[in-house]
Every structure is written in C-alpha cells, then in structure tokens.
C-alpha cells in the first residue's frame, strides 16, 4: 500500500524553513535582556528591570535583532508589538531561563532530605576507628544517604582521581593531584604474647625489636606503610615472618606465637585485648604518624562533599574516638 506523501512534504517544508544558527558566537548574557524586552515591550522599562542604562538596552536590542534576523519588537499605534518570532521566543524562554538558572546556580545540599551515595575507602584500621563515629553522626543527619566503604587496594588513589571514590583515608598524605587534610596523629604499640621475652620490657630497643619475629600488615608492596618506610630510611628494615592484609587479623595471629604486631593505639583502644596478650611501647625510632582524608580537588566546592568532609572532621575529633594520639589542625 502506498503511503500518502503529504506528511513527507510537510516535513520537508518545515526543514526548509528552519534557519540553522551557530550558537558558538552568541552572547548568552543577552538572554535576560531579551526576556525583559519581550515581557515589558518597552526599552526603558526593560532597562530599569535589568538595572541597565537605556543606551545599553538599546544596544542589546540591536544585537538581538541581528542574532535572530528579526525585528522582534515593532512599533504599532504608539506601542511596541511582538513579531511572531518574538512570540515563539517568549514561550520558549519561559521554559528555558529557569533551567539555565538552575544549571548555573549552586545546588544546595540538604542532608535531611538527601539520598546521596558517598564512596569511601580505607584500611581496616581506619575504618574501625572512623566508621562508627562517622556513621553515628552522618546517618543521624542524613538518614536517606548511603555510605559505601571499600577496602584498601593499590588503586585507591587512581580510583579517587577518576571519580570512583569520594574520600580515601590514608596514612600521611596522598599523592598529587589529590588534596589531603590531616585528621589526627597516632602513635604505635607492640602487641605480643604475654609469654614473649619482650612482654615485660618498659621500652624495647630497636635492636631487640628487630631481632624478633614480626607479623606485618601489607598496606602496599608487603610493607606496613610509614613504619617500614621509616625503618628502611634508617637502614634497619624488619623481616616479615608473616604478612596479612588486615590489622585485626594481625592482632589475632600473635596469640600463642612468638610474633609481634605493631599496631596503632587507636586500634588497640578499640580492641578487647585478652589477658594472654601484652601491649608494650615501640622503640623510640617508630614515631607517631598522621592520618588524613584525601579527595580530588574537583570536589572542593560540591555542597554534598563539603558536608561529608565536615562530618568526618567532627567524627574524628578527640571527644569522638579514644586515642593516645593527638588531633591535628586542618590546614
């Protein structure tokens, strides 16, 4: 069956009447004067409404007439009337301008009504000490939001850079281009069997510490972050008899062995230490380490991310988590 050619002919006629406009050279600042001119239909009143001088509004009208190749406003019986093109523009602007204003305005974040998903990553130690107070405060303020915690991996910094993570909790500072803010400083202690020869040492020497068998938490490249970096810088690396992925597992491994686990005091404060284990200080060479949150600079001014970072700061304040470490001021 042959189709009627009338719809096709009408479509062709519509296409032929469309004037293609290249918007690359169009000044979007003319949209607000255009809306005022079409609504007021008077140059002086439109100028007053837009807080412009009358000559400036007249120049805007001339530019708009050139852009649209249409008079837009024509004088009739002592007043200005809209051309058919101007009437169509006025209807379209009624929908377009509010959308543009929303596009360029700062979107507010109301945690009470938000349903945002926040993505964070950290080692199990930092999650153990940060997540409980953080979630208490965050969920009380934003019960509809979701907080997704990922474990530590070799790609966390790259994931934050490409937008897969909002916050990375890390020892020390994250590499550029990520931005880092110190949250707190923590010292370390040794967890070992109560029967271990060093169990009653007031403070073991570095030699005595290094002579022992160690369980090391594999943060990266089979090293426990800043601890092994510092010992390596001294030319006194420790040997890992056992390497595990989690701090909590290291605490469990030392039971009924001759291994020593070197753990942050905030984690030890959060654990229930059985009487079969002892906690002693580390050698003086293992100094306190700062822990930070890191994020990509593109999130600096995002209201939801600003709220998240402020909530993290509050959750890691001294009165929220027990620790022998001391808080650090934000830069």
Secondary structure, DSSP 8 states (H G I E B T S, - for coil): ----SHHHHHHHHHHHH-----GGG--TTHHHHHHHHHHH--HHHHHHHTT--HHHHHHHHHHHHHHHTS--EEEETTEEEE-HHHHHHHHHHHHHHHHHHHHHS-----TTT---EEEEEE-HHHHHHHHHHHHHHHHHH-TT-EEEEEE--TTHHHHHHTTS-SEEEEES---TTEEEEEEEEE-EEEEEETTSTTTT-SB--HHHHHTSEEEEE-SBTTB-THHHHHHHHTT----EEEEES-HHHHHHHTTTSSEEEEEEHHHHHHS---TTEEEEE--TTS--EEEEEEEEGGGTT-HHHHHHHHHHHHHTSTTTS--SS-B----
